[in-house]
Amino acid sequence: MFGNFLKVAVRVLVRQRLYTALNIAGLALGMATAAMIGLFVWHEMHYDGFFSHADRIHRLIRTYHTPSGAAVTVAAQSKPLGPALARDFPEAEAVVRVVNHAVAVRRDSAVFEVRLTLADADYFRLFDWPFLAGDPATAISQPGTVVLTERTARKLFSSVDILGRAVTLTSGVTLTVAGVIRDLPSNTVFHMEMLANIATRLNDGWDEPFAAADTQWHHSFLRTYLLLKSGVEPASLVARFPGFLAARMTEYLDTATGKPSVTLDLQPLTRVHVEGISDDGVPLSLLVTFLGVGALVLGIAVINFINLSTARSSLRAREVAIRKTLGGRRGVLVAQFLTESVLLSFISGALALVLVELAMPRFLALLDLRMDAHFMSGLWIAAISLPLVAVVGLLGGLYPALVLSRPRPGDLLKGGPMAAGGGRLRAILVVAQFAAAIVLGISTVVMLQQTRYASTQRLGFMPENVVLLRGLDTPAGHAHQQALREALLRIPGVIAAGGSLWTPGDGADRFSSYRLPDTPKEKELQLRTEGVDFGYMEAVGMKVLAGRLFDQAHPQDGQVTRPDAPEDEEAPQGDSIVLSALAVTRLGLGTPEQALGRTVIYGDHTAVTVIGVVDDVQFDSAKSVLEPTLYLIEPRFMDVMAVRVAAGGGAGTLAAIDDTWRRLYPDLPLKREFLDDHIRDTYAATAHQGQLLGLFSGLAILIACLGLFGLAAFTAERRTKEIGLRKVLGATVPDIVRLLVWQFSKPVVVATLVAWPVAWVLAGRWLGEFVYRVDLDPLVFVIAGLVALLIAWVTVAGHAARVAAAKPVRALRYE
């Protein structure tokens, strides 16, 4: 019997070529979109779950409040925190601190920059990466040994058989290879090329400040992971963290209340990637959004199938009537129609597999993501697609099968309303299709508007034509820092140059305590503190509102002339500071002009003088609140040199900058980028998401139009005689075209009215994540509706014109 079902199904699909092609195209696009999104979401939701003890590994996170009151959660922790946790919480089987540090490795005459991960000796108890060579129990048990990934081993030695070989840093330190692990998979938050014991000395300026951090509870820069003992609930530890903070981390106690000003929490390792705390992960909300988009696109394709199947039911009315008259049971008829549906779905699924293979690399490129090859293998794609194909075939064919098999033979032979299928249902489904497509279209435009606004908003500086040179935060870098600046200023086309520890877009969060001389210490304010060198503020183009910037012609700007030398190594090295406009307001100094010459107290008693006020600078993304900022001269903490070049300076100026770096730093890799590119990179993920959403919106509209095209062809065919009669009675071709076009315009207009409030709510919620955002523009909503209506007109106009232009005699001759 199944063979007969299949034979009839093939005949029907071949006989109705147009509708078969429309259904296959729509379903293939819908299933390919759903499969790609499903594959992507599956990959993103299964980060770091492959470790043996993944369910017991947690990362410590810390929440504090900025001076503006914004709650900020970070993963960075202080160095002494890990050992203290190990002592005070026996429920933790192991506590491991991890920190990354870039080192320069010399191999023959070449110099490579390699990401070195420093970790406690218990690292491999938590993270059991597969070893190609070496013993995980002893690989980093002592300082001086190193574990390499397979890719790094081949890069440095062209082999993985390298146990006992030496890795030589440009600082002169030699590390002995004690292990080689497989390359890290794509679904991990870790980015490691080499791994060494946390006590390993590197002799590149890292050792002294890193050793000093042993007692610095306020200096947070490591990640801390806990392996809990079996059966231990994380909540039991979290409940005791406030007492732990009060006893151990006294520097975080609020001076007014005596309570901790920060909170600690435990984050499951498998949630790190989707919670986006201090890592470049994919937020869970975005994954849910993508799933929703995939479901919408697939749903539109399934609606097409249902619409076209029910619409074409009248053409099979006599077939169904004869089958039922000859004793055909309803179950047999349902099975026949489901066979046709599933067959069409499997053909569409096969085409969808081809589309996934072709489009998946581009899809990942748009998201700027990497996915291991085995995730994109035919087996994985089939595992995602085959269940989808079966479900789509059954769901898409069930309703048409029930509709076609329900009427009595007499009703079918008379051509009653049941034979023609429900026109009202088809209209509702068309409304649903276009409403979903319009919502996606509006969301795309809003996302692109916000991305453009965020990357070009009033930043407080001029990022264009600014070159950044990174990698100065080493003794070698500091040794020639002043020489580098002077050499850069001699290059034709270089306007200004100066160093800084961070640049806008880096997301720095260093805050220090300041107050006015007549303000008690209990009421001191936390201000964002930015250490800069001479020339930096001019190089990035900060706007001066009052006073002046730091100038070497004024000795007090760069050296301490007051009798009370700073006690803190992070205190200003000069008597002068520059404030942002918001800092002037927070300190209560009046206008920018009134703030000039005023004294501000840093820490306990270090007095500094305001020499200038600049516009507020957006150091983070538009999702972060502007913070009051204080600038001071700190040349000993530089990491980046900002160089402003003349507009149109061209390749010659850049080549001269590169040559200057290589001449002064032959052992340091050149890391050059433009500041405006760096700012744009901050919003690259959002821009990519907007592009993808635009692509899916286009697919949704295309699939909806395929269905509308099929319905228009069906309607034109069914109303041939009616149109012939109208023309005989005096209707013109434009009258007929308007009649048919208006019939299909009504559901699109209703869809627009349905889509507007939904899109308004969804877009508003997404914009709510940004502190600085665009306003929702009603014009965007109106244009989206008009575009959808125009597309619908273009889709059906061809059929309408063809039928309207036909001679009435041809339509009526069958009477």
N, C-alpha and C positions, 0 to 999 in steps of 0.2 A: 504493500500500500504506500509506503514512504516513497518508493520509486515512482509511483504514479503522481504523488504530490509534487515531487521534484520536477518531473517532466512537464506538468501543467504550469508550475511556477516559472520554469525557463521560457515556456511559450508566451506566458503573459508578459514577462519582462521584455522579451524581444519585440512583441507586438506593440507594446506601449513604450517605444524607444525614448521619446522626449521626456516623459515623466520618470522613466527609469534613470536616464542620465541626470536629470535634476536631483532626484533623490540620492543617487550615488555621490554626486558632487557635494551636495549639502552634508550628507552623513559623513563622508570622508573628511571634509574640512572640520566638521564638529568633533569627530572622534580623534583626529590627529591633534587638534588643539587640546582636547581633554587628556589625551595620552601624554603629551609633552608636559603639560602642567602637572599631571599626576606623577610623572617620573621625577620632575623637579622637586615637588613637595615631598615625595618619599625620600629623596636624597637629603633634603634639608632637615627633615624631621628625624633622621637617623644618624646624627653626628655623635661620634665618640661612644657609641653604644657597643663597640666591638671589644672593649677592654674587659678582662675577666671579672673585675670587680667594679664595673661601671656604675652599678646600682648603689654602691656604697661610697663612691667618690663625690665629694662636694668641694666647691670653691668658696672661699670666704669673700664676702662683699661688704662694703661700708657705705653708709649713707650720711651725708652732711648737708648743711644748708649754706648757700652762698649769701653774701651780704644783701642781695636783693630778695632773699627769702626762698629762692628756688631750691627744691630738694634735688640733690645730685647723688646718684649711686654709682660707685666705681669699684673696680676689682683690685686696684693697687693697694698694697698693704706695706707696713713698715717691716724692716728686717728683724727686729727683736720679737715681733708678734708671734712668729712661728714657734720658736722654742718655748715661749711662754704658754702657748696653747697646748703644746705637747706635755708640759709639766702639770698644768692645771686641769686638763681634761683627759683622764685615762680612757675614756670611751673611744678616743681616737687611736686606732691601731698604728697610724703613721701620719706625720705632718711633713709636707714637702713644700719648700719655697722654690719658685721658678722665676728667673729673670733673663731677658734677652739682651745681648750686647753685640754690636757689630765689631768685628775684628778684621784686620787686613792680613791675609795669608800670602806668603811669598812661595812661589813654586817656580824654580829655575829663575828666569828673568821676568816672569809675569807676577802681577799682584792682583789678588782677588779679594773682594769684600765678602765675608761669610757671616751669616747670622749664627752666633754662638749662644747656646742656651746653657745657663748655669743653674744647677739644681742640687738639692740635698741628696745624700747617698742613697736614700730610700726611694728614689725616683722610680726605678723599675718595679718596685713593689706595687705601685699604683698604675703605672702606664707600661704594660708589658708588650712593647713593640716587638715584632718578630725579628730575631737576630739572624744575620747571615754568617757572622763570625764573632767570636768572643763570648764571654760569660756575663749575663746581666747582673749576677750577684756581686761581681767584683769590678765591673767595667768602669764605674766612677766612684768606687769606694774610697779612693785617695785622690788628692789634688795632683794635677800634672798629667792625667790620662784623659783621653777624649774618645767619644763615640761619633762616628760619621754616618750619615744616611748614604744609601747606595749611590744616589746621584752625585753627592759631594765627593764620595770616594773616587768615582770615575772621573770627575772634573779635576781633582787634584793629582790622582795617581794612575788614572786609566785602568783601574782594577779594583776589585773588592777584597783581594787576597793581600791585605796590607797590615795585619796585626804586627805591632812592634815598630811600624814605620813612624817617622817623625813629621809632625805638622809644624812648620816654622812660621811664626808671626813676624810681621815687620818690626815689632817692638823688640825682637831678639829672643822671645820666649819660645821654647820648644815643647810641644805636647806629644805624648806617645799614644798612638792609636791602640785602643783596647777593645774595640768592637765596631761592627758595621751592622746597621739595621736596614730593613727594607724602606724604600721611600714612603713617606707618610701618605695615606690615602686622601682623597679629595674631601671626604666628609669628616674632617677633624678641625678643631679650632687652633691646633698647635701648628706653628710654622718654625721648623727646626732644621738646621743643616749640620750643626755639630753640637755635641752635648758634653759638658765637663762638670766636675765637682764644683760646688759653689765656693769653695775655699781656694780655687785655683788662682794663682797670681798671673796677671797678664802684662804688667809693666807698660801699660799704655795710658796711664793716668786714671785708670779705673780702680786700682787697688786701694789707694789711700782713702778716697771718699767712701768707697764701699766698706772698708774696715771701720771707718768712723760711724757708719750707719748702724753699727751693732747696738748703739745706745740711743739712737734717734727715733723715738716713737712717732714723731710728727713727719718724718721723711718717708713717704709712701711711694714705692716704685716696683715692688715684687708682687707676683701672684702667689697665693697660699692655698694649698689643697690639703684636704683631710680625707683619710681613708678610715671610715667609721667601722668599728667592730660589728660583727653580725648581730642583728637584732636591735641595734641602737637606733632610736628615732632622732633625726636631726633636731626636732623641736625641743628635745630635752636639753641639748646643748645651747640652742638659741635662747632659751629661757634664762640661762645663767650668764649670758654675755654681758648684761648691764653691770652685774656685780664684778665680773672680770675686768670690765673697762674702768670701773671706779677704783679698783685695787691696783691695776697694772698701768693703765694708760692715763695717768693723771694730767698729762698735757691736753687731753681732750675734755677735761671737766669744765663746765660752764662756771665762770667766776661768780655769777650772780646766784645761781641755783645750787651749785655743787654737784650737779648731775652731769653725766656724759653728754657732750654736744654732738656725738655721733652714735650711730647704731650699727651693730654687726649682724650679719645674717649668713645662712648657708644656702648656696645655690647648687642644685644637682648638676653634675657634669654634663648630663645629656640635655640640659636646658640652657646651657651657656650660649649656644649658637643662636637660639631663637629668642632669647631675652635681650640680646644686644647691649649688655653692660660692658663697657670698655673694650668691646671687640667689634670687628666688622662682620657681624652676623646678619641674618635675614629675620626681621621681627616676625613673630608668630601672627600678628595681625595682617602682615603682608601676605603670608602663606594662605591664610584664610581668605583674603581678598582674591588671590589667584585661583583658589579652588572655586570660589563663587563665580569668577569670570569664566572658568572652564565649564562649570555646570550651566551657566547661561548660554554660552555658545553651543554646547551640545544640546541643551534644551531647545534652542531655536531650530537646530537641525532636525530634532525629533518631531517638533511641531510641524515643520515642513512635511515630513513624511506622513504624519497623521492627516494633515490637511489635504494633501494631494491624494492620499488613499481614499479618504471618505468622499472627496469631490469626484473621483473617478468611479465611485461605486455604482452610479447609475448606468455606466457602460457595461457592467457585469450583472445587471438586474435579471435579465432573461436567463443567463447561465445559472445563477443561484436558484431562480424559480424552477427551472427544469430539474436541477439536481434534487431539490426538495420534493418536487412532484414525483420523481422516480425513487423516492425513499431515502434520500441522503439525510443523515442525521445532522443536527446542528454542530455536534462535536467534531464530526468529520469535516464540515465546512470551515469551522474555526481552525482546525489543524491545517487545512489547505492554505488558508490565508496567512497563518503564522509561518508556514514553510516558506511562502513567498517573501514574507517580511524578513525572516532570519537569513534566507539566501541573499537577499539584497543587502542586508547588514554585513554579512561576511564578505561580499564583494567590496563593499565600502571600506570594511576593516582592512582588507588586503591593500587597497589603495592608500588608506591612512598610514599603514606601516611604512610604505614607501615614502610618504610625505614626512613622517617622523624622522626616518633615517636621513633625509635630505635637509630638513629644517632644524633638527635639534642642535647642531653645532652653532648655527646662526642665532638660535634662541638663547643659548648659553652665552654667546658673545655679547648679545644685547644686555644681558644681566651682569656681564663681566665676571662670570663664574667658571670654575673648572669642575668637571665631573669625570671620574675615572672611566676608562673605556668599558669596563665590565658592566657599568650601570647603563650604558647605551648599546649593549650587545642585543642581538636579535632575541635572545631568550628573555632578557629583562623586558624589552619592549612588548614581546608577545605576552608575557605574564601580566602586563598592565592592560594590553589591548584586548585579548581574547575574552575575558569576562565582560569587558565593556561592550564588545560586539554582541555577545549573547544577550546581555541585558537590554541594549538598545533595540535589537531585533524583536525581542519579546514585548517590551513596553511599547515600542512604536507600532507593532502590528496588532496588539491585543484589542485596542479600541476599534480600529477599522474592521477587524474580524468579527467582533460582537455586533457592530452596526450592520454589516452586510448579511450576517446570518440570522438576524432577529425577525425581519418582516415575513409575513405569510406569502406564499407563492402568488396568490391573487393580487395582493397589493403591489408586488414587484412587477407583475406583468402589466398592471395598469399604469405603472410609472408614477406612483404616488410620491409624496414627500420623503418617505423613508428610503425610497430608491435613490433619491438624489443626494442623500446625506444632509446633515444639519448645517444650513447656511449660517445660523446664529453662532454655532460652535466655531465654525471656521473664522468668522469675524472676530470672535473673542481670542482665538489663537493668534491671529494676525496682530491684534492689539498687543498681546503679550510679547510677541517677537519684536515688534518695533519699539515698544516701551523699553525692553531690555537693551536694544541697540542704542537708543537715544540716551539712556542713562550712562552707558559705557562711553559714548561720544562726549557727553558733557563732562564726565569725570576726567577724561583724557585732556580736554582743553584746560580745565581748572588746574590739573597737575602740572601741565606745561607752563601755564601762567605763573604758578607759584615758584616753580624751579627757576624760571627766568627772573622773576622778581627777587628771589632770595640771592641769586648769584650776582645781581646788578644793583641791589638796594644801596642806600647810603651807607657805605662801609666805614667812613671816617678817614679814609686814605685813598691813594690812587694806585691800584695794583698793576696798571698797564706799564709795560716796558721795564719791569723790575725782575732782575735775574737773582735767583737764590743759589748760593754755594753752601752745601751742607757738609758736616763732618769735621768741624773745628774743635769739638769737645774732647780733645786729647792733649797731653803735654806737647806733642809735636804740632798740633794745630794751633795751640796758644803761643807756641814759640815764635811763629812767624805771622801772627794775626795782624799786628800793626804794619809789618812789612807788606803783607798782602793788600791791606787797604790802601797804603800809599802807592803800591805798584798799580793797582786797579785805577786809581784816580789819575794816573799818568797816561792811561789808554785813551786815545781819541774816541769820542763818542760816549765816554762814561761821565755822567753828571754828578753822581754822589755815590758813596759806599759807606757801609757801617754794619757792625755785628750786633747780634742779639741771640738770646738763648732760644726763643721761640719766634714764630711769625704768625700773623693772622691766619686762621684756618687750622692751626696745630691743636687747638683745643686745650691750651695750657690752663691749669687751675691752681696756680700758686697764690696764696692769700697771706697777707701779713697784717699785724696790728698797728694802727695809727690813731692818734688823737691830737687835739689841740692842747697847748700848754695849760690852759685853765680847766681842762676836762679831766675828771678822775679816771684812773685806769680801768675801773669797772665798766665805764661807758665807752671804751675804745672801740673803733670800727675796724672791720676786716675789709681790706681793699685788695683787689687784684694787683699784684706787683710784677712789673715787667722790667727785667734787667736789660739794658741796651748799652751800646758803645757810641762814641761820637760819630755822627753822620748817618746813623741808622734811620732816625725819624725823618730826615730829609730824603733818604733813599726810597722809603716806602710812601712818601708824599703825605705825611700827616698834616692836617689843616690846623694852623695856629690860630687860636681865638684871642689870645692875649699874651703879652710878654715875648719870650724867645725860647728857642730850643737849646740843648746842650752845645757848648762851644768851647773848643780848646783854648781860645783866646781868653777865657775866664778861668783862672786856675782853680777857683772854688768849685767849679763843676765837676772836676775829675780828681780832686784830692781833698783830704780832710784838713781844714784850716782851723777848726774849732778845737778847744783844749780837750774835750771828751772824745777820745778815739772810740770807734765802734767796738763793742764787745762781741757782737755776733758776726760771724763770717759773711752772713747774708745782708748785713747792714749796708747802707749806701757808702760808696767809696768817696763820695764828694759831699759838699755841703748843700747841693742843689737837687731839687726834684721838679718834675713836670707832672701836672695833674690832668686828668680828663675832666670834661665839663660836668659829668655826673658825680665825680669824686668831689668837685668843688661844692656841689649842692649837698651831698651827703655830709661833708664836714662842716657845713654851715658857714662857708666863707663868702657868701654873697655872689656877686657877679664875677666873671673871669678876671676883670680888671681889678676888682677889690681883693682877689685872692693873691695877687702878686706881692711878694715880699713877706707874706705871712709865714709863721713858723709852724711846723708840724712835728710831733714827737713820734719817733719810730721805736717800737719795743718799750723798754723801761724809761730811757732818758735820752736817746739819741735825737738831737734836734737838727732838722733840715729846713731849707727855705724854698718856697715856691718861686720859681723863675718864669714859668710859663704854663699856659693852659691850652690843651688841644681838644679837638673834636672827639667824641666817643667813638671807639673802634670796636667793630664786631669781630672778636677773636674766635668765636665758635660759630656754629651754624645758626640759621634763623630760628631754630627750635629753642635756642638758649636766650636767656634774658641778658641785656647789656649790663655789664658789671662796672662799678666805679673803679678806675684804674690809676695807679701811680707808677711813674717811670723814673728810674734811677740809673746812674752809671754803674755798670758791673762788668767790666771787660774780662774778668777772670772766669765768667760763666758763659762764654759765647759758644754757640754751636753752628750758627748760620751767618753768612755774610750776604747782605742785601746790596745789590748793585743796580742803580738806576741808569739806564742807557738812553741815549737820544732816540726819539722816534725815527724808525727807518735806519737804525744803525747797521742792521744787516749782519751777514755771516762773518764779516771781517772783525767786527767788535767782539762777537761771541768767540771767535777763534783766538783772539788776543787774550780774552779772559781765561779760556781753557789753557793756553800756553803759560800764562802767569801762574795758574794753580799748579800745573805739572812741574814748573821750574822750582817753586817753593816747597811743594809737597810731593816729591817723586814716589813716596811710599804710601800715600793716601789716595784711594780711588776718587775720581772726579764725580761728584753728584750735583748736577746742575738742572734746575727747572725754573720756569717762569712763575711768578707769584700769581698772576691771573689764572694760569692753568691750575695751580695749587688750590685756589679758591673754587674754581669750577669743579675740581675733583671732589670737593666736599659735598657737592650736590649731584655727583655723577650717578650714584645709585638711584636717586629719585628721578633723574632725567631718563635713565634706562627703563625704569618702571613705567614712566609716562609713555615712552616709545612703544613698549610692549602693549600697554593698555590701548594705545592708538591702533596698533596692529590688530588686536583682538576686536576692537570696535569695528574696524573695517571688515574683518571676517564675519562678525555678527550681522552687519548690514548686508554684506554680500550674500550670506546664506538666506537671510530674510527675503532679499530680492529674488533669489532663485525660486523660493516658494511662491512669492507674489507673481513672478513670471508664469509659473505653472498654473496658478489659479486664474490668471488673466487669460491664458490660452484656453483653459477649460470653460471659463465663463463666456468667452467670445464664441466658442464652439456651441455651447448650449443655447445661446441667445441669437443664433444666426437667423432663425425664422422671425423672431420678434423684431430684430433690427430691419429685416426685409420689409415687414409690414409697416414699421415706422417710416421707412423711406418712401414706400408707396403712398402713405398718408401725408407726405410733405416734409418730413424731417431731413435736414441737410447733414452733410458729413461732419461739420463742426459740432452740430447738435448731438450727433451720435457719439463722437469722441468725448465731448464734455460729459455726457451721461455715463459712459463707461469709466472715465477717469475719476469722476466724482464718487462712483461706487467704491473704488479702492482708496479714495482719499479719506473717506469718513473714518475707517479704522485707524489710519495713520494719525489723523487729528486727535482722535480719542487717546491713542497711544502717547502722543505728545503731552496731553493734559495729565495722563497718569504718570509719565516719566518725570515731569518737572518737580513735583514735591519730593519724590524719591531721590532724585539726583541732588536736590537742594540739601536734604538731610545728610546724605552720604558724603557729599563734597564738604559740607560744613564740619562734619566730624573729623574728616581727614585734615582740613585746614586748622582745626583746633590743636593739632600737635605742634604747630608753629607759633612762636611768640610774635613774630613779624610776618604778616601774611597779606595776601591780596583780599579784597572784598569780592564776594560773589556778584558777578555782573549779570543782571537779568537779560542783557542783550545776547550773551552766550547761549542762554536757554532758548531764546526766541530763534536765533540762527540755527541751533541744532534741530528744532522742530521744522523750520522751513527747509533745511537741507534734506531731512528725512522725507518730507512731502515731495520735494523736487525729485529725489531719487525714485520714489514710488511712481511719480508721473512718467518719468523716463522709462521705467520698467514696463508699465502697462500701455504706454502710448502707441507702441508699435502694433500690438494686437488690436487696440481700439481703432487705429487708422486703417489697418488692413480689412477688418470686418466692416467698418463704416463705408469703405470705398467699394466693397463688393456689390455687384449688380443684384437688385432684389429678385430678379427672375431665378437666379441660381439658388437663392435661399428658399424660395417658395415652390420650386418645381416638384418637390417630393410630395406636395399635398395632392 
